[in-house]
Amino acid sequence: MGDESHVVLWRGPVLVLALVLLGLGLRLLAAYWACDEVHGDSSLDAVMVADIAAGKNFPTFFYGQAYMGLSEVYVSALVRRLVGGPAVVNFMGKVIFSTLFLLALFGWARAVGGRRAGLAAVAFCLIGPLHLFDLYYCAIMLQITLLLWWSVALSLRPPRVWEVLGLGLLAGFGWYTCQLMFATLLAAALLLAFAWRWRLWPWPLCAGLFGFVLGSWPWWLWNLRHDWQTFSLAGTLRGYSAAAGLQLFIRRLGELFDLPKLSAGLLLATALCFLLLLAAAAVAVAGRFRAEPRLRRHVLALGLMVVLNAYLFAISHFARTPAPRLVMPLLPVCAILVGLGAAHLTRRAPRWGWLPLLGLVAVQGLTVIPHAQRTARQNRAIRQGAGPLVEFLRRQKCTTLFGDYARFFWLNVATHGQFIVSDAAVERCAEYERLAENAPRIGGLDDFAAQLADFAPASGGAVTCTNLAGVLVAYKLAPPDQPRRVLAPDEIAGIRQQDDRDVTAALLDRDLATEWAAPLDDRLTQTLVIEFRAPVAANGVRLCSAVGHYPPLWQVERERGDGTWEAATPPLNNLMWFWSGPRIFWHGAAFRLELAFPPAPTRKLRLRFGPARRADELHFSELFVYAAAAHADRAEPEALPDLLALLRSRQTRRAYADRWLANQLQQHSAGAIAASRERAVFDRDADEPPLTRRAVPQPCPLQADTAIIVRQADAPITRATLAALRIPMRETALDPWLIFDFAPGAWQPEFGCYDNLFWTGLACLPDSQRNKSTATRLATLARTNAAERALRLWPTHQQALRILGAATPQPALPLSIRYNNGVTLSGLTLNATTRAPGQKLSLTTFWTFDRTRLDDHPVVFFHFLDAAGNLVFQDDVGLLNHIPPHAWQCPYPGELVPLQRDITVPSTVAAGRYSVRCGLVNGYTLRRYWPHTALPTRMLKTSLPLDITIAPAAR
């Protein structure tokens, strides 16, 4: 361990105690300066501490972050429960764990290089890099230090059951705490496996596994209840370039030690001190490496720690995150090396050996402490300057605001919950998300205020903005008040994109399965021109996408009487806001792109779209144009009591309604009415991470006690959908809504089978891609009425045909060619065996499937050969390209799926008889599948018992 004989025995413990007490004092100072922190993460810690101390919302999952069970938060909550709630108490858990980290670091460094190394390592971390002084990841650093120290100790001797049990408990708790522990756990496991020569010690191994499960039991329990969501860790290893990631790793390591903050002179001095200490550490290790097995194990542990952390960091998304604290697991390793180097230098040169270490500590003091003090003053100034802002918001009764999490979440703590500030995109706290969702009125701060200020007037509403204490505030948001009606499809003469292609059918067929997907031009723009049959006082446009692809920029233009265009709206960034009821909401399942503008008679509208956000195409399923209506609707809040009374009288238990109304129905009925609320907000517990919002329509299953509630302006859309599906729901007008529900005795079981019915927020629309699955559900009822409904959706549905006693489609030529991917060609029908060049062969093939879904992309080919066996012409068709995907997903025994194909005979084909061969290939690999058949087969091509006669071409 080194020569310590010249040190008086009692001086060692005194020096350790003095350094630890000094470190405790510095950490208390850091907590005092940080207690007014306005950074989002620190504010979130304070919210968690307050919630746990109050006995609510125990955040097992760190309020939506990928860090479970942060110990310092629970300890801070305990201290707050015992001594009250001064702001500095929120950091007491961090102070305690950071001080324990100094003790553990001394113990590990002392085991590696003696007491001097331990003292030097503690001195190096007394102030430490800025992130250590800011008390980040204290519990994680403590666990890393203890885990590696303990692993090295166990690796030097045969394992004892109780020791391995304790190590397993510690490892399990580390796994439960944070995914940054993964590399450390892997390093410890590899170290022990290497030291024990991969020997299996049954009882110690069982004890270690038991300890690991016991130490991480909240993790297992939580994941069992939440579909193993924390395995998202695997998704962070995205296969990034290791070389590029390692460059970022080195940069983050420099940022961790505050090197970019140093002047040129201090940077040079710091680099020299580091190099001198690391070189001294290398010399010390080299001199003792062969003689001391214990040192070799410590070096192996340190090496594994560095290599695994660096590699996993480099290939994961952490490398792309501008947060140097994510490389903090390597801080204990660096401290050990600094301690080894300082101990070696002081033995060789007692007079000046401490200077490099003291130089590093001095630089830390000169940079970290002034920076922390300056930041504390700025934070306090921000808090004090927010007084007028808070008072103004209180007067406006605007208690719920959308604001940037990192900049404004601290208002939740500073005002003790008087105001709720929520970041719509990344809200961590489920309680705040629900409060923001259900708030009767909202506002916005800074960036969110600017978004609301742009969107509200562009969508027909109004907003008031002011600047207080350097913060832009948006408040008094008023919804659009101009009456409107939706134009019927027959009032629109046509819709054309900028290359003059007609896209009317795709956008006006009121079917989510069809869409307009348009490529962008060289300027990454696209236009749609909407022409009306007669001049229309249009005042709004809405677009719905079944796949959630919306452009980030768009504008509406109106044609003047002289044929020129004028801007009806300014260009608007798509910020994913939309109106529902009296307030604005931020996207979700019922999102639709909308703009409103003053009505003026016109024959044409032109929509201009900017670059696509996620693809090189635009994707829209339906377009709705609105025009001025004769009378204004009653305000929704005013009509809400009447609607609730009506639904109670009809014993409605399920309702589909737009977002504001759905929230109100859920609240005022105390959950008795299950409404179509926002899933990301309401379908997660307080300990779950935020769910991904998908801006797509949602299924709309019907029951006898279901109501569909739409605004009267949008009622024709749902009315047409229900009429097309022949679902007889009665209509009740209650201004401003129209309620669709089932009259007493009108409900039939087949109405509950329509899983091709979708709720878009403003109306119900069908999705014909699910017609086959809906027909199958109807046919399984084995009722005549249900079978007739099934055949309206899927005319060849064989189970429904059998129920009605009708003939099912059968091939004229039965076959049995079963391919080794589970697809069988069961027959074919050819309309005529004689054709002339240029004419079409109408070929219908019949297929059966062994599996409910194909994982490959099968392509069937037909080769037409002359008498000499030469290939003259052919036809290839991808089965999945021409059969809707739902046709493959709902097979039943004996189902024959027909595929009709028109094959044009080339004009160059000579007259004569031609034989036909067929085969099946994988569309991705182009490898042919093996056919199992009694028919002649050569080169995986099967000769069909069918000849084609090509007649001479007409002169």
C-alpha angles and dihedrals in degrees: 000000000000135000110301097157096114092059116089108239096235094050093067098063090041092054092047092049092047092051093047092049090049089050090050091052092050091049092050087052090050090050091050091052093043098046089089092047113149095194113118098237094052090047090050089053089053092050091051092048091051093047095049092045088052091050099246139107098015098202103218087164098044093252096299100325124121091248116096126202103356101201097207091060092056093046090049089051090052091051090048091050090052103041106021135252116303110152094247090061089072087071100044093098090055091048092052096047093043090054091048087051089060090053093047091046091053091051095050095044090047090053090052103041112000135261095310091055090050093050091047093050091051091047090051090054097040091099097000129171117331094262091055090049088049086059097240119167095353096156091046092052090049092050093048092052095047093044096053094041091050093045092054091049091051093046092063096065142022108289124259118214097236093047093052089045090055092047090050091051091052093046091048092051090049091051089049092051107055142343089233085077092067097091091047092051090049091049091051092048093049091046093054093043090053094044094048090046090241089293116158112230100192101203098038090045092051090046091051093049091046090050091049093052091043093049092050099036094126088058093053093044093049093048093047087057096042107043095260094291094165090069083084081102087083089057091059090065093079100165096255118174107281092210094054090042092053090053089054089045091057090047092050090049090055090048090050090060091046093243095145089057093059127095118241093263096047091043091054092047092048093048091051092049092049093047092048093050094045091047090050089049090052091050091048092050093045092052094053102027098100097039100049120056090185091060091049090056091049090050090049090051092049091047094049090047092054097043097045095043092048094048098043090045092050097052097039132078089257089080089061093049113095093223115112091190087077088076092052092109085079094056093088089051091052091047091053091051092047089049092050091049094048092048091052093048094049091052092050097040111017093180101055104011092101094054099088091050093045088049091056092047090048092051090050090051092048094050109026102043097047090045092050091046092048091048090050091054091049092049092050090048090052091050094047092046091053092070095094090045093053093046091049092051090048091055091049090050087229099145098159121061137172112227142152110284095222094049107034111022088096089073087074088062099036093053094040091238097312087125127033115215112189131179103221094206102046109015109167100190116071092201092056090045091055093045091052091046094053099038112127091219133016140193138191138232125216109311092019090046090053090050092050091045089056099041103041099063092036089057096047098266134106137236138183121220133190138166117237125175089346093306123116109226125195116196142144094057111187123194125235110283102185112111116241145177130201115247116240115240091247090061089065115077095198149319122229132182122223095275087058093251112150111239098167096118095052094051102036104037091093091229123122092206093071119063143175107242110180129181119231122244126236090282090052092245136119135186138206121202115203114198121195126210090230133011109287130194091228115189106169149020130204128187127196125198120196091202098043097245110145128164118245094228133037143154139190122226128188129212116240123218091262092056097257123121130244129188112258090182134013117252106282129201112229100240094170094250124134139170123253120170112321098339147049123256132193113241129283137136094327097047119139131172109246141176131175130195140172111288119250128159113262140156096216142029124197123204117203118200128195128211118322115252103218106011143023091256139060117237122199127162102186139012124204123192120196129204134192114283130212100245138023122250124239114261112266097230089053093050096043097091091054091050092050091051091050094050092048091051090052093044093235112184102174128040136179110208140146117281102267093044093046090055092048093049091051093049101042093044092048089233096311089118114054103213131189095262128170107286097206090058105037105030099065133074125233091261096051128096117248114279120236110259112227114199094213134112118270129226114267108207114185131223133178091263096046125123128190111206119194135163111264090243089061097039095100090065095057092038091057092046094052091045092052091051091042094234105154104216116162120233127229120185116215109164120272092016141053115213121209115196141138119275117227109286094011097101118105125180092240091066089069093059098071103109088156089075115098135188114225098181096255099044146347119268132179125241108209090193085079097047092104095052090046090050090051091052090049093048092052088065087070092214127133095232092048092048091051089051090049092054092052087060098037112016094192096049100140099199090054091046091053091051089055092044092243125142117264120223110271129184119251089221112041115211138174111205109151116189124205093249092069097262120124127195099215100178149316142227123211119196093214136357094209122068139157125230110281094026125111130249109214105211124181116190124193121216137187127193135212094201132052093232135020117229095195133055107251118201120192119208132195119201120199112205132190125229091277092055095252120146108246103170138345145190127217125189131177107227094212090050093061104029114065112246092243089062088068096045102061110044123155129195113294096008115154113204109203122214115193118202132178111211117194115216107228115247090234096061113116122229117267145083120306130194122218130226127180139191144164126239136185105253092213102046098022089224116143121240120235112254120217107205143122091235120101110277129188127175088355090301118120122216109227121216088242135100129195123212118209111201121212114276115262113256 
